[in-house]
């Protein structure tokens, strides 16, 4: 392996911390809006939805399997042969 291992390996702990932070913040705001629906502001519900969505996107990019270099070389070999 070389110096460049990938962004998930380099910034994985930071991204996972931010994803958990956004997820907890979104759940907290959404729970507070569900406990007190009369006092809930639209901006609070939108912020909760935004926080959980950003957390889901961060978790997706963090946990998504990357295509290895061997798989890419195999695809190139198949295309050249065909």
Secondary structure in CASP SS format (residue, H / E / C, confidence):
PFRMAT SS
TARGET T0000
AUTHOR 0000-0000-0000
METHOD secondary structure of the structure
MODEL  1
X C 1.00
X C 1.00
X C 1.00
X C 1.00
X C 1.00
X C 1.00
X H 1.00
X H 1.00
X H 1.00
X H 1.00
X H 1.00
X H 1.00
X H 1.00
X H 1.00
X H 1.00
X H 1.00
X H 1.00
X H 1.00
X H 1.00
X H 1.00
X H 1.00
X H 1.00
X H 1.00
X H 1.00
X H 1.00
X H 1.00
X H 1.00
X H 1.00
X H 1.00
X H 1.00
X H 1.00
X H 1.00
X H 1.00
X H 1.00
X H 1.00
X C 1.00
X C 1.00
X C 1.00
X C 1.00
X C 1.00
X C 1.00
X H 1.00
X H 1.00
X H 1.00
X H 1.00
X H 1.00
X H 1.00
X H 1.00
X H 1.00
X H 1.00
X H 1.00
X H 1.00
X H 1.00
X H 1.00
X H 1.00
X H 1.00
X H 1.00
X H 1.00
X H 1.00
X H 1.00
X H 1.00
X H 1.00
X H 1.00
X C 1.00
X C 1.00
X C 1.00
X C 1.00
X C 1.00
X H 1.00
X H 1.00
X H 1.00
X H 1.00
X H 1.00
X H 1.00
X H 1.00
X H 1.00
X H 1.00
X H 1.00
X H 1.00
X H 1.00
X H 1.00
X C 1.00
END
